Amino acid sequence: MAKKKDNILLTGAAGQLGIELTARLREQADVDKIVLTDIRHNQALAENGIFETLDVLDKDRLWDTLQRHKINRIYHLAAILSASGESNIMAAWKLNMDGLLNVLDTAREINGFRVFWPSSIAVFGSDAQRQNTPQDSPLNPSTAYGISKVAGEQWCAYYHRRFGVDVRSVRYPGLIGYRSKPGGGTTDYAVEIFHAIHSDEPYSCPLQGDTRLPMMYMDDAVRAAIELMEARPDDIRIRTSYNLAAMSFTPREITEEIRRYHPGFQTEYEPDHREEIASSWPESIDDRAAREQWGWDHEFDLKAMVRIMIHQ
């Protein structure tokens, strides 16, 4: 018997992760329909597939969209990120929290529905172990974004425990890719730095040169989301969010790696409010639970990531 094909919906599809995830999902043979949504119309996405303008805070419209397209999988990516969230904390809370609750509350009405929702290393605060931060570390974040992610993790676990919603999540580190611009996160410098390579001016980094943070190349991030969604339900033993790791580096280390290709490249360190956020986050992550339970394994380290980014 042929395998049933999935009908998938993405919220926040025009964002950094959404664009990359869309490209990968379109390559999968077991996907029948991919419906892309974002709060604003996106002509490029509309030209290459099904696109609908959708505000995830509009629960009735969300339900209607899911029903019309017979959706059985959702990647809920719509969010305001860490640095942007500090500029408008109430907007960040409302979108990040009410949007997730609308998705979860809708999902419990549909049999066989599966949800992916990304959490973040922003859930950790200064009291968490800085190196190899364990899965069960204290969650006392320093940002509105981090607070929303901690609350979101608990709502995911609650909806799974009480209503049986099959919701799955990972705590992403900083994400680095070339297909889209960064979206207002504290780790955005690791993408912006590549856009500055051909400038006549040194790159102005918003973090100190020795601030080490966990990072991940976008191909790994996309693959993690898809592999987690395809994992057997019995293998998913954590219903808050899984720690996820690939590499850790400092602004000075990525600069030196770039200089292997562009010897004259320079970075100046001019820390702003993002340094305070970054300094409260882990330097490296212990993700053994994800590796042992559903087979997670990263492919890209700093050298491989820089080589790809340089040649795009």
N, C-alpha and C positions, 0 to 999 in steps of 0.2 A: 504494500500500500504506500502511495506517495506521501511524503511528509507534508503536513499542513504548513502552508506558508503564512508568515506573520504579516500583519498590517501594523505599521509602526508610526507613531507620532513623536515629533520632537518639538518641545517648547524652547524658546531662546535659540532657534536654529541659526540665526545670523551672527551669533557670538563666536568667540574664538574656538571653543570646543565643538559647538554645533556644526560649523562649516566642515571641520575635519571629520566628525562622526558621520555626517551626511554622505561624504564622499566614500567612506569605507562601507557603509551600509548598502549603498547602491551597487556594490560589487558582489553582494551576497546572493546566492541563488535561492535561498529559502525566504527571501523577502518579496512579498507580492506588491505591497503598496507602502510608500514612505510619504507621510504628510508632514510638511515643514511649516512651522508657525513661528511668528515673532510679533512683538507689540507694534512694530512698524513694517510697512510694506517693504519688501526687498526684491528689486527687479531681477537681479541675477538668480536668486533662488526660484522666483516665479517662472522664469524662462526655462528652467531645466527640470521642472517637476511640479508636484502639487504643492502649492503654497497658500496659506490662509493667514490673514492678520488676526491675531488672537492675544487678548489680554488675559493672562492666567488668573487674574483676580475676578474675572467674570465667570463664575461657576456655571451658569446656565449655558453660556456660549461654549465653554469647555466640554460640557456634557453633550451638547448638540454635535460638536465636531467629532467627538469619539464615537457617537452612535452612527452618524452619517457615513463615516469611513470604516465602521466595524473594526475599530482599533483594539488590538489585544496586547500591545507593548507600548510603553511610553518612556522616553528618555526626557526627564523633566530638568532642563538646564537653565531655565529663565531665573536670573538672580542679579542682584547688585553686589559687586565684589568688595574686597576689604578696604582698599584705599578710597574708592568712590563712596563706600558706605559711611565712612567717617565724616563725609561732607553733608550727608543727609540721613541721619540715623533712623528716623521714623519711616522714611521711604524704603530704606534697606530692610527694616524689620517687616514692614507690611508686605512687600513683594516676596521676600525670601520665606516668610512664615505662612502668610495667608495663601500664597500660590501653592506651596507644598500641601497645605491642608485641603485645598480644593481638589488637588490631584488625588490624594489619599482617600478622601471621602467619596469621590467619584469612583475610584478603583474598587472599593468594597461592594459596589453594586453590579460589577461585571465579573462573571465567572471566568477563571483562567487568565485574569489580567496580571501583567507583570510590570513593575515600576523600577526604573533606575533613577536615582537621585544622588548627585555628587555632594559629598561633604568636603572637608578641607582640613589641612594642618592648622588652620586658624582656630580650631577648637581647643588647641593647647595654649596654655599661658605660661608665665614665667616660673610657676611652681612645678612644671613638668620636667622630667629628666631630659636634658638637652641632647645628649648623644644616645642613639638607638632608642628613641622614645617608645616605650611599650604600648601595646594595644590598649591596656587598661589603665593608662595614666590618668591623673586628675584632669578634668576639663574645666578650666577657669580662664576663658579667653579674655583678650585685652581689647577687642573690637566689637562693634555692633554686628558685623558680619559673622564673627566667630560665635557670638551669643546666639545668633539665629541658627547657625549650623549645629550647635549643641542641642538646642531645643528641637531642631528638625530631626536629629538622630533619635531623640527620645520619642517623638511622634511616630517615626517610622517603626520603631520597635513596638510601640503601643498598638498601632494599627495591624501589625502582623500578629501580635499576641492576642488581641481581642477579636479582630475581624478576619484574620487569616489573609490579609493583603500580602501578596508576594512582592515585597519591596526590598531592593538591594542597593548597597551604597559603598563607596570608597572615599577615603580621606585623601584627596589629591594634594600633592605638593605643588610647587610652581610649575606651570606648563609652558613649554617652548615650542612654537611652530612658526611656519612661514606663510601659511595660506591666508591669514587674517591678522589684523592688528590686535594688540592686547586690549583687555576690557576693563581696566581700572583696578588691577590687583597690585599688591605690594611687591610681587616678584616680576612685574612687567619689565624691569630693567634688562632681564636676560633675553628678551625679545627686542626691545628698543635698541640695544647695543649693536645688533647686526644691521639695523637701518642707518646707523651712524658711521659705518665703516668707510664709506666713500665720501664722507663730509670733510671739508677742509678744517673743521674744528674738532677738538677732542670731545669724546662723549662725556657728558655730565651725568654721573651716576648718583641717584638719590640715596644710596646706601654707602656705608663705610667699606673700604677695600677688603677688610677681613671678616665681613659679616657672612657667615656660612649658612646656607639654607638648602633644604631638600628640593630637588628639581626633577622634571621628567620631560623627555621628548614626546611630542604630541602623538606620534605613532604608537608609543607604548600606552599613553593615556586612553586613546581610542580603543586599542585592543583590550585593555583591562575592562572597560565598560562592556564591550560586547561579550567577552569571555565570561564575565560575571553573570550577565543576563542569560547566557546559554548553559550555565552550570546547573547540575541537578539540584532541585530544592533541598534535598537531604544533605548536600555538601555545604550549604549556606548556614553556618551555625552562629553567625553574628548578624543580628538584624538592626543594630545601630549603624555602624559603618566600619569598614575594614581599613586599618593602616595600609598605606601603599607607598612603595619606595622604588627608586631607580638610582639616583646619583645625588651627591651633595657637593657644592662648590661655592667659592666666594667670588665677588666681582673682580678681584685681582687675578684669580685663577682663570676665569673665562677670558679676561683681557689677554693674559699671556698665551692662552691657546689660540686666540684669534691672531695674535702677533706672529704665529708660525706661518700664517698665510699672508698677513699684511704687517710687515715688520715696523712700519711707521705709525701704526695705530696707537692712539693714546686715550686713556681714561682719566678724568679728573673726578675726585670724590667730593661731592657736595651734599651731605646727608640732609634730608628734610624729615617731615613727619613720618614717612614710611620706614625710616631707620628705627624709630621707637617701636613700631609694630613688629618689624622683622626681628628685633632683638629679644622679643618675648616668645618667639617661635622656636621649635626644635632645630638642631643642626643636622640631625639624621634620624631616620625612622626605622623601627623594628617592625617589619611586615611579615613575620613568619606565619601568622595565622592565615593570611591570604595565600601564601605559597603552599602551605600544607593542606588547606581545606579545599581550595578550588583550582590549584595549580598555577597561580600567578608566577610569572618570571619576566623581568625586564630584559630588553635587548640592547638598549642604547646607553652608553656612558658619555662622559663629557667630550672625549676626543671624537667619537662617532657623531655626536650631535652637532658639534661645531663644524665638522667636515661637511655635513649635509647642509647646514644653514649657510655656510660660506658659498656653496656651489649652486644655490637656488637663484 
